[in-house]
């Protein structure tokens, strides 16, 4: 089985997920998508507004991060 270069397998994600803090207020989306968005930001160094749509709305991801 192959998977994308910058993603985690389900087994790897199961080890990471317990360390994700709970969402405050409105649900901010899936933990996994949010985590991938943060990794994308760290890897590219791009501005928040350049976050790809597949990783969520940039303003929501930023708000959850902040």
PDBQT receptor file of N, H, CA, C and O in Angstrom, charges set to zero:
ATOM      1  N   UNK A   1       0.845  -1.190   0.000  1.00  0.00    +0.000 N 
ATOM      2  CA  UNK A   1       0.000   0.000   0.000  1.00  0.00    +0.000 C 
ATOM      3  C   UNK A   1       0.882   1.242   0.000  1.00  0.00    +0.000 C 
ATOM      4  O   UNK A   1       1.875   1.310   0.724  1.00  0.00    +0.000 OA
ATOM      5  N   UNK A   2       0.516   2.207  -0.805  1.00  0.00    +0.000 N 
ATOM      6  H   UNK A   2      -0.290   2.152  -1.393  1.00  0.00    +0.000 HD
ATOM      7  CA  UNK A   2       1.264   3.462  -0.836  1.00  0.00    +0.000 C 
ATOM      8  C   UNK A   2       0.412   4.561  -0.222  1.00  0.00    +0.000 C 
ATOM      9  O   UNK A   2      -0.817   4.495  -0.216  1.00  0.00    +0.000 OA
ATOM     10  N   UNK A   3       1.085   5.553   0.285  1.00  0.00    +0.000 N 
ATOM     11  H   UNK A   3       2.084   5.607   0.280  1.00  0.00    +0.000 HD
ATOM     12  CA  UNK A   3       0.358   6.711   0.789  1.00  0.00    +0.000 C 
ATOM     13  C   UNK A   3       1.132   7.964   0.425  1.00  0.00    +0.000 C 
ATOM     14  O   UNK A   3       2.314   7.897   0.088  1.00  0.00    +0.000 OA
ATOM     15  N   UNK A   4       0.470   9.091   0.493  1.00  0.00    +0.000 N 
ATOM     16  H   UNK A   4      -0.490   9.145   0.767  1.00  0.00    +0.000 HD
ATOM     17  CA  UNK A   4       1.093  10.353   0.099  1.00  0.00    +0.000 C 
ATOM     18  C   UNK A   4       2.332  10.613   0.950  1.00  0.00    +0.000 C 
ATOM     19  O   UNK A   4       2.430  10.158   2.089  1.00  0.00    +0.000 OA
ATOM     20  N   UNK A   5       3.246  11.332   0.387  1.00  0.00    +0.000 N 
ATOM     21  H   UNK A   5       3.166  11.702  -0.539  1.00  0.00    +0.000 HD
ATOM     22  CA  UNK A   5       4.534  11.571   1.018  1.00  0.00    +0.000 C 
ATOM     23  C   UNK A   5       4.432  12.278   2.364  1.00  0.00    +0.000 C 
ATOM     24  O   UNK A   5       5.206  11.976   3.274  1.00  0.00    +0.000 OA
ATOM     25  N   UNK A   6       3.504  13.202   2.509  1.00  0.00    +0.000 N 
ATOM     26  H   UNK A   6       2.876  13.448   1.770  1.00  0.00    +0.000 HD
ATOM     27  CA  UNK A   6       3.420  13.993   3.736  1.00  0.00    +0.000 C 
ATOM     28  C   UNK A   6       2.170  13.664   4.558  1.00  0.00    +0.000 C 
ATOM     29  O   UNK A   6       1.560  14.556   5.148  1.00  0.00    +0.000 OA
ATOM     30  N   UNK A   7       1.797  12.404   4.594  1.00  0.00    +0.000 N 
ATOM     31  H   UNK A   7       2.292  11.679   4.115  1.00  0.00    +0.000 HD
ATOM     32  CA  UNK A   7       0.658  11.994   5.418  1.00  0.00    +0.000 C 
ATOM     33  C   UNK A   7       1.102  10.888   6.359  1.00  0.00    +0.000 C 
ATOM     34  O   UNK A   7       2.199  10.345   6.234  1.00  0.00    +0.000 OA
ATOM     35  N   UNK A   8       0.236  10.567   7.296  1.00  0.00    +0.000 N 
ATOM     36  H   UNK A   8      -0.655  11.008   7.398  1.00  0.00    +0.000 HD
ATOM     37  CA  UNK A   8       0.505   9.510   8.253  1.00  0.00    +0.000 C 
ATOM     38  C   UNK A   8      -0.417   8.332   7.977  1.00  0.00    +0.000 C 
ATOM     39  O   UNK A   8      -1.526   8.502   7.469  1.00  0.00    +0.000 OA
ATOM     40  N   UNK A   9       0.047   7.155   8.312  1.00  0.00    +0.000 N 
ATOM     41  H   UNK A   9       0.947   7.017   8.725  1.00  0.00    +0.000 HD
ATOM     42  CA  UNK A   9      -0.820   5.981   8.230  1.00  0.00    +0.000 C 
ATOM     43  C   UNK A   9      -1.820   6.059   9.379  1.00  0.00    +0.000 C 
ATOM     44  O   UNK A   9      -1.642   6.855  10.301  1.00  0.00    +0.000 OA
ATOM     45  N   UNK A  10      -2.862   5.245   9.330  1.00  0.00    +0.000 N 
ATOM     46  H   UNK A  10      -3.006   4.598   8.581  1.00  0.00    +0.000 HD
ATOM     47  CA  UNK A  10      -3.840   5.227  10.421  1.00  0.00    +0.000 C 
ATOM     48  C   UNK A  10      -3.178   4.815  11.733  1.00  0.00    +0.000 C 
ATOM     49  O   UNK A  10      -3.516   5.353  12.787  1.00  0.00    +0.000 OA
ATOM     50  N   UNK A  11      -2.256   3.884  11.683  1.00  0.00    +0.000 N 
ATOM     51  H   UNK A  11      -1.981   3.447  10.826  1.00  0.00    +0.000 HD
ATOM     52  CA  UNK A  11      -1.560   3.437  12.901  1.00  0.00    +0.000 C 
ATOM     53  C   UNK A  11      -0.736   4.581  13.500  1.00  0.00    +0.000 C 
ATOM     54  O   UNK A  11      -0.722   4.765  14.717  1.00  0.00    +0.000 OA
ATOM     55  N   UNK A  12      -0.062   5.336  12.658  1.00  0.00    +0.000 N 
ATOM     56  H   UNK A  12      -0.074   5.186  11.669  1.00  0.00    +0.000 HD
ATOM     57  CA  UNK A  12       0.714   6.471  13.153  1.00  0.00    +0.000 C 
ATOM     58  C   UNK A  12      -0.201   7.531  13.742  1.00  0.00    +0.000 C 
ATOM     59  O   UNK A  12       0.098   8.105  14.789  1.00  0.00    +0.000 OA
ATOM     60  N   UNK A  13      -1.315   7.791  13.072  1.00  0.00    +0.000 N 
ATOM     61  H   UNK A  13      -1.558   7.324  12.222  1.00  0.00    +0.000 HD
ATOM     62  CA  UNK A  13      -2.242   8.806  13.566  1.00  0.00    +0.000 C 
ATOM     63  C   UNK A  13      -2.830   8.405  14.908  1.00  0.00    +0.000 C 
ATOM     64  O   UNK A  13      -3.036   9.268  15.761  1.00  0.00    +0.000 OA
ATOM     65  N   UNK A  14      -3.104   7.144  15.119  1.00  0.00    +0.000 N 
ATOM     66  H   UNK A  14      -2.937   6.443  14.426  1.00  0.00    +0.000 HD
ATOM     67  CA  UNK A  14      -3.655   6.684  16.397  1.00  0.00    +0.000 C 
ATOM     68  C   UNK A  14      -2.700   6.968  17.552  1.00  0.00    +0.000 C 
ATOM     69  O   UNK A  14      -3.138   7.120  18.692  1.00  0.00    +0.000 OA
ATOM     70  N   UNK A  15      -1.421   7.038  17.274  1.00  0.00    +0.000 N 
ATOM     71  H   UNK A  15      -1.066   6.915  16.348  1.00  0.00    +0.000 HD
ATOM     72  CA  UNK A  15      -0.441   7.361  18.310  1.00  0.00    +0.000 C 
ATOM     73  C   UNK A  15      -0.368   8.864  18.570  1.00  0.00    +0.000 C 
ATOM     74  O   UNK A  15      -0.039   9.283  19.680  1.00  0.00    +0.000 OA
ATOM     75  N   UNK A  16      -0.672   9.677  17.561  1.00  0.00    +0.000 N 
ATOM     76  H   UNK A  16      -0.939   9.337  16.660  1.00  0.00    +0.000 HD
ATOM     77  CA  UNK A  16      -0.599  11.138  17.675  1.00  0.00    +0.000 C 
ATOM     78  C   UNK A  16      -1.880  11.730  18.257  1.00  0.00    +0.000 C 
ATOM     79  O   UNK A  16      -1.824  12.652  19.071  1.00  0.00    +0.000 OA
ATOM     80  N   UNK A  17      -3.015  11.213  17.852  1.00  0.00    +0.000 N 
ATOM     81  H   UNK A  17      -3.061  10.464  17.191  1.00  0.00    +0.000 HD
ATOM     82  CA  UNK A  17      -4.316  11.816  18.173  1.00  0.00    +0.000 C 
ATOM     83  C   UNK A  17      -4.552  12.071  19.667  1.00  0.00    +0.000 C 
ATOM     84  O   UNK A  17      -5.118  13.112  19.998  1.00  0.00    +0.000 OA
ATOM     85  N   UNK A  18      -4.154  11.187  20.585  1.00  0.00    +0.000 N 
ATOM     86  H   UNK A  18      -3.694  10.340  20.316  1.00  0.00    +0.000 HD
ATOM     87  CA  UNK A  18      -4.419  11.464  22.001  1.00  0.00    +0.000 C 
ATOM     88  C   UNK A  18      -3.747  12.742  22.522  1.00  0.00    +0.000 C 
ATOM     89  O   UNK A  18      -4.147  13.262  23.564  1.00  0.00    +0.000 OA
ATOM     90  N   UNK A  19      -2.749  13.246  21.823  1.00  0.00    +0.000 N 
ATOM     91  H   UNK A  19      -2.424  12.824  20.977  1.00  0.00    +0.000 HD
ATOM     92  CA  UNK A  19      -2.056  14.450  22.261  1.00  0.00    +0.000 C 
ATOM     93  C   UNK A  19      -2.681  15.744  21.740  1.00  0.00    +0.000 C 
ATOM     94  O   UNK A  19      -2.248  16.836  22.105  1.00  0.00    +0.000 OA
ATOM     95  N   UNK A  20      -3.697  15.619  20.889  1.00  0.00    +0.000 N 
ATOM     96  H   UNK A  20      -4.049  14.731  20.592  1.00  0.00    +0.000 HD
ATOM     97  CA  UNK A  20      -4.363  16.801  20.346  1.00  0.00    +0.000 C 
ATOM     98  C   UNK A  20      -5.300  17.373  21.410  1.00  0.00    +0.000 C 
ATOM     99  O   UNK A  20      -6.084  16.635  22.008  1.00  0.00    +0.000 OA
ATOM    100  N   UNK A  21      -5.221  18.695  21.648  1.00  0.00    +0.000 N 
ATOM    101  H   UNK A  21      -4.585  19.294  21.162  1.00  0.00    +0.000 HD
ATOM    102  CA  UNK A  21      -6.116  19.302  22.634  1.00  0.00    +0.000 C 
ATOM    103  C   UNK A  21      -7.547  19.343  22.117  1.00  0.00    +0.000 C 
ATOM    104  O   UNK A  21      -7.764  19.365  20.906  1.00  0.00    +0.000 OA
ATOM    105  N   UNK A  22      -8.518  19.354  23.013  1.00  0.00    +0.000 N 
ATOM    106  H   UNK A  22      -8.341  19.336  23.997  1.00  0.00    +0.000 HD
ATOM    107  CA  UNK A  22      -9.916  19.440  22.564  1.00  0.00    +0.000 C 
ATOM    108  C   UNK A  22     -10.195  20.798  21.939  1.00  0.00    +0.000 C 
ATOM    109  O   UNK A  22      -9.545  21.791  22.268  1.00  0.00    +0.000 OA
ATOM    110  N   UNK A  23     -11.163  20.831  21.038  1.00  0.00    +0.000 N 
ATOM    111  H   UNK A  23     -11.691  20.025  20.771  1.00  0.00    +0.000 HD
ATOM    112  CA  UNK A  23     -11.573  22.083  20.406  1.00  0.00    +0.000 C 
ATOM    113  C   UNK A  23     -12.395  22.887  21.398  1.00  0.00    +0.000 C 
ATOM    114  O   UNK A  23     -13.215  22.331  22.129  1.00  0.00    +0.000 OA
ATOM    115  N   UNK A  24     -12.178  24.195  21.424  1.00  0.00    +0.000 N 
ATOM    116  H   UNK A  24     -11.512  24.647  20.831  1.00  0.00    +0.000 HD
ATOM    117  CA  UNK A  24     -12.963  25.073  22.290  1.00  0.00    +0.000 C 
ATOM    118  C   UNK A  24     -14.010  25.771  21.435  1.00  0.00    +0.000 C 
ATOM    119  O   UNK A  24     -13.746  26.087  20.275  1.00  0.00    +0.000 OA
ATOM    120  N   UNK A  25     -15.183  26.014  21.984  1.00  0.00    +0.000 N 
ATOM    121  H   UNK A  25     -15.398  25.757  22.926  1.00  0.00    +0.000 HD
ATOM    122  CA  UNK A  25     -16.235  26.693  21.233  1.00  0.00    +0.000 C 
ATOM    123  C   UNK A  25     -16.801  25.816  20.149  1.00  0.00    +0.000 C 
ATOM    124  O   UNK A  25     -17.101  24.643  20.371  1.00  0.00    +0.000 OA
ATOM    125  N   UNK A  26     -16.948  26.397  18.961  1.00  0.00    +0.000 N 
ATOM    126  H   UNK A  26     -16.705  27.350  18.780  1.00  0.00    +0.000 HD
ATOM    127  CA  UNK A  26     -17.476  25.642  17.821  1.00  0.00    +0.000 C 
ATOM    128  C   UNK A  26     -16.502  24.548  17.412  1.00  0.00    +0.000 C 
ATOM    129  O   UNK A  26     -15.290  24.707  17.551  1.00  0.00    +0.000 OA
ATOM    130  N   UNK A  27     -17.026  23.443  16.909  1.00  0.00    +0.000 N 
ATOM    131  H   UNK A  27     -18.011  23.313  16.795  1.00  0.00    +0.000 HD
ATOM    132  CA  UNK A  27     -16.123  22.409  16.408  1.00  0.00    +0.000 C 
ATOM    133  C   UNK A  27     -15.272  22.966  15.274  1.00  0.00    +0.000 C 
ATOM    134  O   UNK A  27     -15.794  23.558  14.329  1.00  0.00    +0.000 OA
ATOM    135  N   UNK A  28     -13.971  22.774  15.372  1.00  0.00    +0.000 N 
ATOM    136  H   UNK A  28     -13.547  22.293  16.139  1.00  0.00    +0.000 HD
ATOM    137  CA  UNK A  28     -13.062  23.350  14.395  1.00  0.00    +0.000 C 
ATOM    138  C   UNK A  28     -12.672  22.418  13.281  1.00  0.00    +0.000 C 
ATOM    139  O   UNK A  28     -11.728  22.701  12.544  1.00  0.00    +0.000 OA
ATOM    140  N   UNK A  29     -13.369  21.314  13.137  1.00  0.00    +0.000 N 
ATOM    141  H   UNK A  29     -14.137  21.084  13.736  1.00  0.00    +0.000 HD
ATOM    142  CA  UNK A  29     -13.015  20.364  12.094  1.00  0.00    +0.000 C 
ATOM    143  C   UNK A  29     -12.258  19.188  12.674  1.00  0.00    +0.000 C 
ATOM    144  O   UNK A  29     -12.004  19.121  13.876  1.00  0.00    +0.000 OA
ATOM    145  N   UNK A  30     -11.916  18.300  11.835  1.00  0.00    +0.000 N 
ATOM    146  H   UNK A  30     -12.122  18.355  10.858  1.00  0.00    +0.000 HD
ATOM    147  CA  UNK A  30     -11.234  17.083  12.262  1.00  0.00    +0.000 C 
ATOM    148  C   UNK A  30      -9.824  17.411  12.745  1.00  0.00    +0.000 C 
ATOM    149  O   UNK A  30      -9.142  18.260  12.172  1.00  0.00    +0.000 OA
ATOM    150  N   UNK A  31      -9.401  16.732  13.797  1.00  0.00    +0.000 N 
ATOM    151  H   UNK A  31      -9.955  16.042  14.262  1.00  0.00    +0.000 HD
ATOM    152  CA  UNK A  31      -8.052  16.910  14.326  1.00  0.00    +0.000 C 
ATOM    153  C   UNK A  31      -7.004  16.600  13.257  1.00  0.00    +0.000 C 
ATOM    154  O   UNK A  31      -6.009  17.312  13.123  1.00  0.00    +0.000 OA
ATOM    155  N   UNK A  32      -7.239  15.550  12.515  1.00  0.00    +0.000 N 
ATOM    156  H   UNK A  32      -8.048  14.972  12.624  1.00  0.00    +0.000 HD
ATOM    157  CA  UNK A  32      -6.241  15.100  11.537  1.00  0.00    +0.000 C 
ATOM    158  C   UNK A  32      -6.018  16.143  10.442  1.00  0.00    +0.000 C 
ATOM    159  O   UNK A  32      -4.876  16.415  10.070  1.00  0.00    +0.000 OA
ATOM    160  N   UNK A  33      -7.092  16.721   9.928  1.00  0.00    +0.000 N 
ATOM    161  H   UNK A  33      -8.019  16.499  10.230  1.00  0.00    +0.000 HD
ATOM    162  CA  UNK A  33      -6.975  17.750   8.905  1.00  0.00    +0.000 C 
ATOM    163  C   UNK A  33      -6.272  18.981   9.465  1.00  0.00    +0.000 C 
ATOM    164  O   UNK A  33      -5.418  19.565   8.798  1.00  0.00    +0.000 OA
ATOM    165  N   UNK A  34      -6.623  19.375  10.677  1.00  0.00    +0.000 N 
ATOM    166  H   UNK A  34      -7.317  18.900  11.218  1.00  0.00    +0.000 HD
ATOM    167  CA  UNK A  34      -5.988  20.519  11.324  1.00  0.00    +0.000 C 
ATOM    168  C   UNK A  34      -4.488  20.267  11.503  1.00  0.00    +0.000 C 
ATOM    169  O   UNK A  34      -3.672  21.152  11.247  1.00  0.00    +0.000 OA
ATOM    170  N   UNK A  35      -4.137  19.077  11.935  1.00  0.00    +0.000 N 
ATOM    171  H   UNK A  35      -4.801  18.358  12.143  1.00  0.00    +0.000 HD
ATOM    172  CA  UNK A  35      -2.732  18.719  12.135  1.00  0.00    +0.000 C 
ATOM    173  C   UNK A  35      -1.974  18.774  10.811  1.00  0.00    +0.000 C 
ATOM    174  O   UNK A  35      -0.856  19.287  10.762  1.00  0.00    +0.000 OA
ATOM    175  N   UNK A  36      -2.567  18.254   9.742  1.00  0.00    +0.000 N 
ATOM    176  H   UNK A  36      -3.475  17.837   9.782  1.00  0.00    +0.000 HD
ATOM    177  CA  UNK A  36      -1.932  18.314   8.426  1.00  0.00    +0.000 C 
ATOM    178  C   UNK A  36      -1.782  19.760   7.956  1.00  0.00    +0.000 C 
ATOM    179  O   UNK A  36      -0.799  20.101   7.298  1.00  0.00    +0.000 OA
ATOM    180  N   UNK A  37      -2.749  20.608   8.291  1.00  0.00    +0.000 N 
ATOM    181  H   UNK A  37      -3.548  20.331   8.826  1.00  0.00    +0.000 HD
ATOM    182  CA  UNK A  37      -2.653  22.020   7.917  1.00  0.00    +0.000 C 
ATOM    183  C   UNK A  37      -1.467  22.675   8.624  1.00  0.00    +0.000 C 
ATOM    184  O   UNK A  37      -0.732  23.447   8.009  1.00  0.00    +0.000 OA
ATOM    185  N   UNK A  38      -1.277  22.376   9.904  1.00  0.00    +0.000 N 
ATOM    186  H   UNK A  38      -1.874  21.749  10.404  1.00  0.00    +0.000 HD
ATOM    187  CA  UNK A  38      -0.137  22.933  10.635  1.00  0.00    +0.000 C 
ATOM    188  C   UNK A  38       1.183  22.432  10.069  1.00  0.00    +0.000 C 
ATOM    189  O   UNK A  38       2.141  23.196   9.946  1.00  0.00    +0.000 OA
ATOM    190  N   UNK A  39       1.232  21.165   9.729  1.00  0.00    +0.000 N 
ATOM    191  H   UNK A  39       0.454  20.545   9.829  1.00  0.00    +0.000 HD
ATOM    192  CA  UNK A  39       2.456  20.625   9.129  1.00  0.00    +0.000 C 
ATOM    193  C   UNK A  39       2.734  21.283   7.782  1.00  0.00    +0.000 C 
ATOM    194  O   UNK A  39       3.888  21.565   7.456  1.00  0.00    +0.000 OA
ATOM    195  N   UNK A  40       1.686  21.530   6.999  1.00  0.00    +0.000 N 
ATOM    196  H   UNK A  40       0.750  21.301   7.264  1.00  0.00    +0.000 HD
ATOM    197  CA  UNK A  40       1.859  22.184   5.706  1.00  0.00    +0.000 C 
ATOM    198  C   UNK A  40       2.416  23.587   5.902  1.00  0.00    +0.000 C 
ATOM    199  O   UNK A  40       3.322  24.007   5.182  1.00  0.00    +0.000 OA
ATOM    200  N   UNK A  41       1.868  24.317   6.886  1.00  0.00    +0.000 N 
ATOM    201  H   UNK A  41       1.132  23.976   7.470  1.00  0.00    +0.000 HD
ATOM    202  CA  UNK A  41       2.343  25.671   7.169  1.00  0.00    +0.000 C 
ATOM    203  C   UNK A  41       3.812  25.650   7.585  1.00  0.00    +0.000 C 
ATOM    204  O   UNK A  41       4.599  26.472   7.115  1.00  0.00    +0.000 OA
ATOM    205  N   UNK A  42       4.183  24.733   8.448  1.00  0.00    +0.000 N 
ATOM    206  H   UNK A  42       3.544  24.065   8.829  1.00  0.00    +0.000 HD
ATOM    207  CA  UNK A  42       5.573  24.644   8.912  1.00  0.00    +0.000 C 
ATOM    208  C   UNK A  42       6.517  24.262   7.773  1.00  0.00    +0.000 C 
ATOM    209  O   UNK A  42       7.636  24.769   7.688  1.00  0.00    +0.000 OA
ATOM    210  N   UNK A  43       6.067  23.384   6.916  1.00  0.00    +0.000 N 
ATOM    211  H   UNK A  43       5.158  22.972   6.984  1.00  0.00    +0.000 HD
ATOM    212  CA  UNK A  43       6.907  22.898   5.818  1.00  0.00    +0.000 C 
ATOM    213  C   UNK A  43       7.117  23.961   4.742  1.00  0.00    +0.000 C 
ATOM    214  O   UNK A  43       8.218  24.089   4.207  1.00  0.00    +0.000 OA
ATOM    215  N   UNK A  44       6.069  24.724   4.421  1.00  0.00    +0.000 N 
ATOM    216  H   UNK A  44       5.175  24.619   4.856  1.00  0.00    +0.000 HD
ATOM    217  CA  UNK A  44       6.155  25.668   3.308  1.00  0.00    +0.000 C 
ATOM    218  C   UNK A  44       6.555  27.071   3.735  1.00  0.00    +0.000 C 
ATOM    219  O   UNK A  44       7.183  27.796   2.964  1.00  0.00    +0.000 OA
ATOM    220  N   UNK A  45       6.202  27.463   4.947  1.00  0.00    +0.000 N 
ATOM    221  H   UNK A  45       5.691  26.874   5.574  1.00  0.00    +0.000 HD
ATOM    222  CA  UNK A  45       6.470  28.828   5.377  1.00  0.00    +0.000 C 
ATOM    223  C   UNK A  45       5.603  29.849   4.663  1.00  0.00    +0.000 C 
ATOM    224  O   UNK A  45       5.922  31.038   4.652  1.00  0.00    +0.000 OA
ATOM    225  N   UNK A  46       4.520  29.397   4.073  1.00  0.00    +0.000 N 
ATOM    226  H   UNK A  46       4.261  28.431   4.082  1.00  0.00    +0.000 HD
ATOM    227  CA  UNK A  46       3.629  30.274   3.312  1.00  0.00    +0.000 C 
ATOM    228  C   UNK A  46       2.725  31.077   4.252  1.00  0.00    +0.000 C 
ATOM    229  O   UNK A  46       2.542  30.700   5.410  1.00  0.00    +0.000 OA
ATOM    230  N   UNK A  47       2.160  32.181   3.758  1.00  0.00    +0.000 N 
ATOM    231  H   UNK A  47       2.308  32.487   2.818  1.00  0.00    +0.000 HD
ATOM    232  CA  UNK A  47       1.182  32.930   4.546  1.00  0.00    +0.000 C 
ATOM    233  C   UNK A  47      -0.076  32.088   4.766  1.00  0.00    +0.000 C 
ATOM    234  O   UNK A  47      -0.382  31.193   3.978  1.00  0.00    +0.000 OA
ATOM    235  N   UNK A  48      -0.795  32.388   5.844  1.00  0.00    +0.000 N 
ATOM    236  H   UNK A  48      -0.546  33.115   6.483  1.00  0.00    +0.000 HD
ATOM    237  CA  UNK A  48      -1.999  31.633   6.174  1.00  0.00    +0.000 C 
ATOM    238  C   UNK A  48      -2.994  31.629   5.013  1.00  0.00    +0.000 C 
ATOM    239  O   UNK A  48      -3.641  30.613   4.762  1.00  0.00    +0.000 OA
ATOM    240  N   UNK A  49      -3.122  32.731   4.314  1.00  0.00    +0.000 N 
ATOM    241  H   UNK A  49      -2.595  33.557   4.517  1.00  0.00    +0.000 HD
ATOM    242  CA  UNK A  49      -4.104  32.832   3.226  1.00  0.00    +0.000 C 
ATOM    243  C   UNK A  49      -3.798  31.899   2.059  1.00  0.00    +0.000 C 
ATOM    244  O   UNK A  49      -4.664  31.662   1.216  1.00  0.00    +0.000 OA
ATOM    245  N   UNK A  50      -2.582  31.367   2.000  1.00  0.00    +0.000 N 
ATOM    246  H   UNK A  50      -1.879  31.558   2.684  1.00  0.00    +0.000 HD
ATOM    247  CA  UNK A  50      -2.208  30.448   0.924  1.00  0.00    +0.000 C 
ATOM    248  C   UNK A  50      -2.468  28.983   1.271  1.00  0.00    +0.000 C 
ATOM    249  O   UNK A  50      -2.130  28.091   0.493  1.00  0.00    +0.000 OA
ATOM    250  N   UNK A  51      -3.063  28.735   2.429  1.00  0.00    +0.000 N 
ATOM    251  H   UNK A  51      -3.337  29.460   3.061  1.00  0.00    +0.000 HD
ATOM    252  CA  UNK A  51      -3.378  27.369   2.833  1.00  0.00    +0.000 C 
ATOM    253  C   UNK A  51      -4.327  26.736   1.814  1.00  0.00    +0.000 C 
ATOM    254  O   UNK A  51      -5.355  27.334   1.494  1.00  0.00    +0.000 OA
ATOM    255  N   UNK A  52      -4.016  25.544   1.296  1.00  0.00    +0.000 N 
ATOM    256  H   UNK A  52      -3.181  25.059   1.556  1.00  0.00    +0.000 HD
ATOM    257  CA  UNK A  52      -4.903  24.907   0.316  1.00  0.00    +0.000 C 
ATOM    258  C   UNK A  52      -6.294  24.624   0.900  1.00  0.00    +0.000 C 
ATOM    259  O   UNK A  52      -6.428  24.276   2.073  1.00  0.00    +0.000 OA
ATOM    260  N   UNK A  53      -7.305  24.777   0.076  1.00  0.00    +0.000 N 
ATOM    261  H   UNK A  53      -7.196  25.060  -0.877  1.00  0.00    +0.000 HD
ATOM    262  CA  UNK A  53      -8.695  24.548   0.501  1.00  0.00    +0.000 C 
ATOM    263  C   UNK A  53      -8.908  23.158   1.091  1.00  0.00    +0.000 C 
ATOM    264  O   UNK A  53      -9.720  22.990   2.002  1.00  0.00    +0.000 OA
ATOM    265  N   UNK A  54      -8.185  22.159   0.580  1.00  0.00    +0.000 N 
ATOM    266  H   UNK A  54      -7.526  22.296  -0.159  1.00  0.00    +0.000 HD
ATOM    267  CA  UNK A  54      -8.364  20.781   1.059  1.00  0.00    +0.000 C 
ATOM    268  C   UNK A  54      -7.993  20.637   2.539  1.00  0.00    +0.000 C 
ATOM    269  O   UNK A  54      -8.381  19.662   3.182  1.00  0.00    +0.000 OA
ATOM    270  N   UNK A  55      -7.243  21.604   3.079  1.00  0.00    +0.000 N 
ATOM    271  H   UNK A  55      -6.928  22.396   2.556  1.00  0.00    +0.000 HD
ATOM    272  CA  UNK A  55      -6.834  21.562   4.480  1.00  0.00    +0.000 C 
ATOM    273  C   UNK A  55      -7.717  22.423   5.365  1.00  0.00    +0.000 C 
ATOM    274  O   UNK A  55      -7.455  22.570   6.559  1.00  0.00    +0.000 OA
ATOM    275  N   UNK A  56      -8.749  22.984   4.788  1.00  0.00    +0.000 N 
ATOM    276  H   UNK A  56      -8.961  22.865   3.818  1.00  0.00    +0.000 HD
ATOM    277  CA  UNK A  56      -9.687  23.793   5.559  1.00  0.00    +0.000 C 
ATOM    278  C   UNK A  56      -9.596  25.260   5.210  1.00  0.00    +0.000 C 
ATOM    279  O   UNK A  56      -8.674  25.697   4.522  1.00  0.00    +0.000 OA
ATOM    280  N   UNK A  57     -10.546  25.997   5.684  1.00  0.00    +0.000 N 
ATOM    281  H   UNK A  57     -11.295  25.642   6.242  1.00  0.00    +0.000 HD
ATOM    282  CA  UNK A  57     -10.579  27.438   5.463  1.00  0.00    +0.000 C 
ATOM    283  C   UNK A  57      -9.450  28.053   6.286  1.00  0.00    +0.000 C 
ATOM    284  O   UNK A  57      -9.344  27.795   7.485  1.00  0.00    +0.000 OA
ATOM    285  N   UNK A  58      -8.613  28.862   5.652  1.00  0.00    +0.000 N 
ATOM    286  H   UNK A  58      -8.700  29.072   4.678  1.00  0.00    +0.000 HD
ATOM    287  CA  UNK A  58      -7.416  29.360   6.315  1.00  0.00    +0.000 C 
ATOM    288  C   UNK A  58      -7.735  30.104   7.604  1.00  0.00    +0.000 C 
ATOM    289  O   UNK A  58      -7.005  29.973   8.587  1.00  0.00    +0.000 OA
ATOM    290  N   UNK A  59      -8.809  30.878   7.616  1.00  0.00    +0.000 N 
ATOM    291  H   UNK A  59      -9.402  30.984   6.818  1.00  0.00    +0.000 HD
ATOM    292  CA  UNK A  59      -9.133  31.675   8.798  1.00  0.00    +0.000 C 
ATOM    293  C   UNK A  59      -9.535  30.793   9.982  1.00  0.00    +0.000 C 
ATOM    294  O   UNK A  59      -9.225  31.111  11.130  1.00  0.00    +0.000 OA
ATOM    295  N   UNK A  60     -10.220  29.696   9.702  1.00  0.00    +0.000 N 
ATOM    296  H   UNK A  60     -10.472  29.437   8.770  1.00  0.00    +0.000 HD
ATOM    297  CA  UNK A  60     -10.609  28.777  10.777  1.00  0.00    +0.000 C 
ATOM    298  C   UNK A  60      -9.396  28.034  11.331  1.00  0.00    +0.000 C 
ATOM    299  O   UNK A  60      -9.271  27.847  12.541  1.00  0.00    +0.000 OA
ATOM    300  N   UNK A  61      -8.514  27.617  10.444  1.00  0.00    +0.000 N 
ATOM    301  H   UNK A  61      -8.616  27.768   9.461  1.00  0.00    +0.000 HD
ATOM    302  CA  UNK A  61      -7.306  26.927  10.889  1.00  0.00    +0.000 C 
ATOM    303  C   UNK A  61      -6.450  27.872  11.731  1.00  0.00    +0.000 C 
ATOM    304  O   UNK A  61      -5.937  27.485  12.781  1.00  0.00    +0.000 OA
ATOM    305  N   UNK A  62      -6.301  29.113  11.265  1.00  0.00    +0.000 N 
ATOM    306  H   UNK A  62      -6.718  29.427  10.412  1.00  0.00    +0.000 HD
ATOM    307  CA  UNK A  62      -5.512  30.090  12.022  1.00  0.00    +0.000 C 
ATOM    308  C   UNK A  62      -6.140  30.360  13.378  1.00  0.00    +0.000 C 
ATOM    309  O   UNK A  62      -5.440  30.412  14.390  1.00  0.00    +0.000 OA
ATOM    310  N   UNK A  63      -7.461  30.534  13.405  1.00  0.00    +0.000 N 
ATOM    311  H   UNK A  63      -8.029  30.492  12.583  1.00  0.00    +0.000 HD
ATOM    312  CA  UNK A  63      -8.157  30.837  14.648  1.00  0.00    +0.000 C 
ATOM    313  C   UNK A  63      -7.955  29.696  15.659  1.00  0.00    +0.000 C 
ATOM    314  O   UNK A  63      -7.731  29.944  16.844  1.00  0.00    +0.000 OA
ATOM    315  N   UNK A  64      -8.035  28.479  15.193  1.00  0.00    +0.000 N 
ATOM    316  H   UNK A  64      -8.217  28.278  14.231  1.00  0.00    +0.000 HD
ATOM    317  CA  UNK A  64      -7.827  27.333  16.082  1.00  0.00    +0.000 C 
ATOM    318  C   UNK A  64      -6.378  27.274  16.552  1.00  0.00    +0.000 C 
ATOM    319  O   UNK A  64      -6.112  26.949  17.709  1.00  0.00    +0.000 OA
ATOM    320  N   UNK A  65      -5.450  27.585  15.667  1.00  0.00    +0.000 N 
ATOM    321  H   UNK A  65      -5.666  27.849  14.727  1.00  0.00    +0.000 HD
ATOM    322  CA  UNK A  65      -4.040  27.592  16.016  1.00  0.00    +0.000 C 
ATOM    323  C   UNK A  65      -3.728  28.664  17.054  1.00  0.00    +0.000 C 
ATOM    324  O   UNK A  65      -3.011  28.421  18.025  1.00  0.00    +0.000 OA
ATOM    325  N   UNK A  66      -4.279  29.848  16.830  1.00  0.00    +0.000 N 
ATOM    326  H   UNK A  66      -4.862  30.045  16.042  1.00  0.00    +0.000 HD
ATOM    327  CA  UNK A  66      -3.999  30.980  17.724  1.00  0.00    +0.000 C 
ATOM    328  C   UNK A  66      -4.640  30.749  19.087  1.00  0.00    +0.000 C 
ATOM    329  O   UNK A  66      -4.517  31.590  19.977  1.00  0.00    +0.000 OA
TER     330      UNK A  66
